């Protein structure tokens, strides 16, 4: 799969988001577990694939995007919207690949659908914490969202998921308390943060950039 993935690199703004399956099949070969998400998402949880030695993911078919790349895409999309509003282009009437349309229709009394949802764990995955939000299949109809119960995860994905749920829980606790120490611990647990010392200034930048939404950190520092 790695050779296939590298052969599929096209290097344009939009094809950066194409899934070339190099990451997920590499994980499958080593663990017999096949991740269901696209490689760009899967690689976020496995820093092995996003290193200088792998050309930051290119060796596995993952094209990492930059802030400049995202800004370019935003400008192109804004230009397209203006063309629609100005009547220069017709708005394409085609179904979106997103599942929210069928989901809303099913809840409103339309045809029941089997969709992927993010809902609290109520036993769908018994070896993950109760109440943790899990992504799972569910049947949706007018009476609500009814999750499927696939059973426990195998040891490898269970360990990965529990690790990340621990990071999320620590992050939430840090945010509630405005506790910078806990926030730093959570950041250092994040697998993609590979430099212990770099986490400290990185956290300072994050808190500064989000100060309007996280005033509790500044308030706690002032009262210390």
C-alpha positions in Angstrom: 0.0 0.0 0.0 2.9 2.4 0.6 4.0 2.4 -3.1 0.4 2.8 -4.2 0.0 5.7 -1.8 3.1 7.5 -3.0 2.1 7.0 -6.6 -1.2 8.7 -6.0 0.3 12.0 -4.8 -0.8 14.8 -7.1 0.3 17.8 -5.1 -2.7 20.1 -5.7 -4.8 22.1 -3.2 -7.8 19.8 -3.3 -6.1 16.4 -3.8 -4.3 16.9 -0.5 -7.5 15.6 1.1 -7.7 12.4 -1.0 -7.4 9.2 1.0 -4.6 7.0 -0.3 -4.9 4.3 2.5 -1.2 4.0 3.2 -1.6 4.7 6.9 -4.6 2.5 7.6 -3.3 -0.5 5.6 0.0 -0.2 7.4 -1.8 -0.4 10.7 -3.9 -3.2 9.5 -0.9 -5.2 8.4 0.7 -4.9 11.9 -2.4 -5.3 14.1 -5.2 -6.9 12.1 -7.3 -3.8 12.9 -8.4 -1.6 10.1 -9.1 2.0 11.0 -12.3 3.4 9.5 -11.4 7.0 9.1 -9.4 8.7 6.4 -5.6 8.6 6.7 -5.3 12.3 7.5 -7.4 11.7 10.7 -5.9 8.3 11.6 -2.3 9.8 11.4 -3.3 12.3 14.1 -3.4 9.5 16.6 -0.2 7.8 15.5 2.9 10.1 15.4 4.9 7.4 13.8 3.6 8.5 10.4 4.2 12.2 10.8 7.9 12.6 11.2 10.8 14.1 9.3 11.9 10.6 8.5 8.6 9.9 6.6 8.7 13.3 4.9 5.9 14.4 7.3 3.6 11.7 6.1 4.3 11.8 2.3 5.9 8.4 2.4 2.5 7.1 3.5 0.5 9.2 1.1 -0.5 11.8 3.6 -0.1 15.4 2.4 0.0 17.6 5.5 -1.6 21.0 5.0 -0.3 24.3 6.3 -2.1 27.5 7.5 -1.1 29.1 4.1 -2.7 26.1 2.3 -5.9 26.5 4.3 -6.0 30.2 3.6 -5.7 29.5 -0.1 -8.5 27.0 0.0 -10.7 29.5 1.9 -10.0 32.2 -0.7 -11.0 29.8 -3.5 -14.2 28.8 -1.7 -15.1 32.4 -1.0 -14.6 33.2 -4.7 -16.9 30.4 -5.7 -19.6 31.5 -3.3 -19.4 35.1 -4.7 -19.8 33.6 -8.2 -22.9 31.8 -7.1 -24.4 34.9 -5.5 -23.6 37.0 -8.5 -25.2 34.6 -10.9 -22.0 33.9 -12.8 -22.2 30.2 -11.8 -25.2 28.0 -11.0 -25.3 26.4 -7.6 -24.8 22.6 -8.2 -27.8 20.6 -7.0 -26.2 17.4 -5.9 -26.4 15.5 -2.7 -23.8 16.2 -0.1 -21.7 13.3 1.1 -22.3 14.4 4.7 -24.9 12.3 6.5 -26.7 15.2 8.3 -29.4 15.5 5.7 -30.7 11.9 5.9 -30.3 12.0 9.7 -32.5 15.1 10.1 -35.0 13.6 7.6 -35.2 10.4 9.6 -35.7 12.2 12.9 -38.5 14.3 11.3 -40.4 11.1 10.3 -38.8 10.2 6.9 -37.2 7.0 6.0 -35.2 5.4 8.8 -31.4 5.5 8.2 -28.3 3.7 9.4 -25.7 6.4 10.0 -22.5 7.1 11.9 -23.1 9.2 15.0 -21.1 10.6 17.9 -23.0 9.8 21.2 -22.2 9.0 24.8 -21.1 5.4 25.4 -23.9 3.5 27.1 -22.4 0.1 26.6 -21.8 0.2 22.9 -18.1 -0.3 23.6 -17.9 -1.9 27.0 -14.1 -1.5 27.4 -14.3 2.3 27.0 -15.5 4.5 29.8 -19.2 5.0 30.3 -20.3 8.4 29.1 -17.3 9.0 26.9 -18.4 10.1 23.4 -17.9 7.3 20.9 -18.4 7.2 17.2 -20.6 4.3 16.2 -23.3 3.1 13.9 -26.9 3.8 14.9 -30.4 3.5 13.4 -32.1 6.8 13.4 -35.9 7.2 13.1 -38.7 9.4 14.3 -38.4 8.0 17.8 -34.7 8.9 18.2 -31.1 7.6 17.8 -30.6 3.9 18.6 -27.0 2.9 18.7 -25.7 -0.5 17.7 -23.7 -2.5 20.2 -20.6 -4.0 18.4 -18.9 -5.2 21.6 -15.5 -4.6 23.1 -12.6 -3.3 21.0 -9.5 -5.5 20.5 -6.6 -4.7 22.9 -4.7 -2.4 20.4 -7.4 0.1 19.5 -8.8 -0.1 23.1 -5.5 1.0 24.5 -5.2 3.9 21.9 -8.7 5.1 22.6 -8.4 4.9 26.4 -5.1 6.9 26.2 -6.8 9.6 24.2 -9.8 9.7 26.4 -7.5 10.2 29.4 -6.0 13.2 27.6 -9.5 14.6 26.9 -10.5 14.1 30.5 -7.4 15.8 31.8 -7.8 18.7 29.3 -11.4 19.2 30.4 -10.5 19.2 34.0 -7.7 21.8 33.3 -10.2 24.0 31.5 -12.8 23.8 34.2 -10.3 24.7 36.9 -8.2 27.1 34.8 -5.2 24.9 35.9 -2.2 25.5 33.7 -0.3 22.7 35.3 -3.0 20.1 34.3 -3.2 21.6 30.8 0.6 21.2 30.5 0.3 17.6 31.6 -2.4 17.0 29.0 -0.4 18.6 26.2 2.7 16.4 27.1 0.5 13.3 26.9 -0.5 14.2 23.3 1.5 11.8 21.1 2.1 14.3 18.4 4.0 16.6 20.9 7.3 14.9 20.7 9.4 17.5 22.5 8.9 17.7 26.3 10.4 21.2 26.6 8.5 22.6 23.6 5.1 21.9 25.3 5.6 24.7 27.8 6.0 27.6 25.3 3.4 25.9 23.0 0.9 26.0 25.8 1.6 29.7 26.4 0.9 30.4 22.8 -2.3 28.4 22.9 -3.6 30.1 26.0 -2.7 33.5 24.6 -4.5 32.9 21.3 -7.6 31.6 23.1 -7.6 34.0 26.1 -11.0 35.4 25.2 -12.6 31.9 25.5 -10.4 30.7 28.4 -10.3 33.6 30.8 -10.2 31.2 33.8 -6.5 30.6 33.2 -5.6 34.3 33.5 -7.9 34.7 36.5 -6.3 31.9 38.3 -2.8 33.2 37.5 -3.7 36.7 38.8 -5.0 35.2 42.1 -2.0 33.0 42.7 
